[in-house]
């Protein structure tokens, strides 16, 4: 495996996180707290693995410029800028909601999680879109 292969691993981890987040959301809405917990812990592990892989990748490969100089470059930056900002901002909130859940403080967990879930999902899905725009389309 080469460092450049980590971009593919990263998109798979982002996609996996989005799927796990979706299942976790579904199960909490159904009242299945234990199943919700399993999916959310799995999403947390997937995201944590992504962060490590992402940092290694960008430490070695550095920045990857957008390859096209047309109207799609604007779309790319419209997706990229909030993705980067929200990815950086969400981490302490994810740590907070996980901590509250494991402490059994479900009211505090729920109060923040209902917003952070959408941010986490946005970051995971836009991560996949960014990969597709950089490497596939």
SULLINFEN-V723991 format. One record per pair of residues at least 12 apart in sequence whose ideal C-beta (glycine too) atoms are under 10 Angstrom apart, sorted by sequence separation. I is the first residue (numbers start at 0). GAP is how many residues later the second one is. D is the distance in Angstrom with one decimal. If there is no record, write none. Layout:
I:GAP:D
I:GAP:D
//
This chain:
22:12:8.1
23:12:5.2
26:12:6.1
27:12:8.3
95:12:8.3
96:12:5.2
99:12:7.5
100:12:7.8
22:13:8.5
23:13:8.1
25:13:8.4
26:13:8.9
95:13:8.5
96:13:8.6
99:13:8.3
23:14:8.2
24:14:8.4
65:14:8.3
96:14:9.0
22:15:9.1
23:15:3.6
24:15:8.9
96:15:5.2
97:15:9.2
22:16:4.5
23:16:4.3
95:16:6.1
96:16:4.6
21:17:8.5
22:17:9.0
23:17:8.8
95:17:9.2
96:17:9.6
19:18:9.3
20:18:7.6
23:18:8.1
24:18:9.8
93:18:9.3
96:18:9.6
19:19:5.2
20:19:7.6
22:19:8.6
23:19:6.0
92:19:6.0
93:19:9.1
96:19:5.8
18:20:9.1
19:20:7.4
22:20:8.5
23:20:9.7
92:20:8.7
95:20:8.3
96:20:8.6
19:21:9.0
20:21:9.5
21:21:9.1
19:22:4.9
20:22:4.9
92:22:8.0
93:22:6.2
18:23:9.5
19:23:3.8
20:23:9.7
92:23:4.6
93:23:9.7
96:23:9.5
18:24:8.5
19:24:8.7
91:24:9.9
16:25:8.8
17:25:8.4
19:25:8.8
20:25:9.1
89:25:9.9
93:25:8.9
15:26:8.3
16:26:5.1
19:26:6.0
20:26:8.9
89:26:6.2
92:26:7.5
93:26:6.6
15:27:8.0
16:27:8.6
18:27:8.9
19:27:8.9
88:27:9.7
92:27:8.7
16:28:9.1
17:28:9.2
15:29:9.5
16:29:4.4
17:29:9.9
89:29:4.9
90:29:9.9
15:30:4.7
16:30:4.9
85:30:9.9
88:30:7.6
89:30:5.9
14:31:9.1
15:31:9.0
16:31:9.6
12:32:9.6
13:32:8.3
16:32:9.2
85:32:9.7
86:32:8.8
89:32:9.0
90:32:9.9
12:33:5.3
13:33:8.3
15:33:9.0
16:33:6.6
53:33:9.2
85:33:5.2
86:33:9.3
89:33:6.2
11:34:9.2
12:34:7.4
15:34:8.5
85:34:8.7
88:34:9.4
12:35:9.3
14:35:10.0
86:35:9.3
87:35:9.5
12:36:5.6
13:36:6.0
50:36:9.0
85:36:6.2
86:36:4.8
12:37:3.8
49:37:9.9
81:37:9.7
85:37:5.3
86:37:9.4
11:38:9.0
12:38:9.0
84:38:9.6
9:39:9.4
10:39:9.2
12:39:9.6
82:39:7.6
83:39:9.1
86:39:8.8
8:40:8.6
9:40:5.9
12:40:6.6
13:40:9.1
46:40:9.8
50:40:8.1
81:40:7.6
82:40:6.0
85:40:8.4
86:40:7.8
8:41:8.3
9:41:9.6
11:41:9.7
12:41:8.5
81:41:8.9
82:41:9.7
82:42:9.2
83:42:9.4
9:43:5.4
46:43:9.3
78:43:10.0
82:43:4.2
8:44:5.4
9:44:5.5
46:44:9.1
81:44:7.4
82:44:6.6
8:45:9.3
5:46:9.9
6:46:9.1
9:46:9.7
47:46:9.5
78:46:9.7
79:46:7.9
82:46:8.3
83:46:9.3
5:47:5.3
6:47:9.1
8:47:9.8
9:47:6.3
46:47:7.5
78:47:5.3
79:47:9.9
82:47:6.3
5:48:7.8
8:48:8.2
9:48:9.6
78:48:9.6
5:49:9.8
79:49:9.2
5:50:6.3
6:50:6.2
43:50:7.2
78:50:5.6
79:50:5.9
5:51:3.9
6:51:9.6
42:51:9.5
43:51:9.5
78:51:6.2
4:52:9.0
5:52:9.0
2:53:7.2
3:53:8.1
43:53:9.8
75:53:8.9
79:53:8.6
2:54:6.2
5:54:8.0
6:54:7.7
39:54:9.9
43:54:6.3
74:54:9.4
75:54:7.4
78:54:7.4
79:54:9.6
2:55:9.6
5:55:7.8
2:56:8.7
3:56:8.4
2:57:4.1
3:57:6.3
6:57:7.7
39:57:9.0
40:57:8.3
75:57:5.2
1:58:9.3
2:58:5.8
39:58:7.9
74:58:7.7
75:58:8.0
1:59:9.7
3:60:9.6
40:60:9.4
72:60:9.4
39:61:7.8
40:61:9.6
71:61:7.0
75:61:9.9
36:64:7.3
65:64:9.4
35:65:9.5
36:65:9.2
67:65:8.6
71:65:7.8
63:66:9.6
66:66:8.9
67:66:9.8
63:67:9.9
65:67:7.3
66:67:7.0
32:68:9.7
65:68:6.7
66:68:8.8
64:69:8.9
67:69:8.7
63:70:5.9
66:70:9.5
63:71:8.5
32:73:8.7
39:73:8.8
46:73:7.5
49:73:9.9
53:73:8.8
42:74:9.6
49:74:8.5
43:76:9.5
46:76:8.7
39:77:9.0
42:77:7.7
46:77:7.5
49:77:7.9
42:78:9.6
45:78:8.8
39:80:9.8
46:80:10.0
42:81:8.4
27:82:8.9
27:85:8.7
27:86:9.9
24:88:9.7
23:89:9.9
24:89:9.9
27:89:9.2
24:92:6.2
23:93:8.1
24:93:9.5
21:95:9.8
20:96:6.6
23:96:10.0
24:96:8.0
20:97:9.6
20:99:6.0
21:99:7.5
20:100:5.2
17:102:8.7
21:102:9.6
16:103:7.5
17:103:6.1
20:103:6.6
21:103:9.9
16:104:8.5
17:104:9.5
19:104:9.0
20:104:9.4
17:105:9.1
18:105:8.8
16:106:8.6
17:106:4.0
16:107:4.4
17:107:5.3
15:108:8.6
16:108:9.3
17:108:9.8
13:109:8.1
14:109:7.4
17:109:8.4
13:110:5.0
14:110:8.5
16:110:8.4
17:110:7.0
12:111:8.9
13:111:7.8
16:111:9.6
13:112:8.7
14:112:8.3
13:113:3.8
14:113:5.3
12:114:8.7
13:114:5.2
12:115:10.0
13:115:9.5
10:116:7.0
11:116:9.2
13:116:8.9
14:116:9.0
9:117:7.4
10:117:5.7
13:117:7.4
9:118:9.6
10:118:9.7
10:119:8.6
11:119:9.4
9:120:9.8
10:120:4.0
9:121:7.0
10:121:7.8
7:123:8.2
10:123:9.6
6:124:6.6
10:124:8.1
10:125:9.2
6:127:7.8
7:127:8.1
6:128:6.5
//
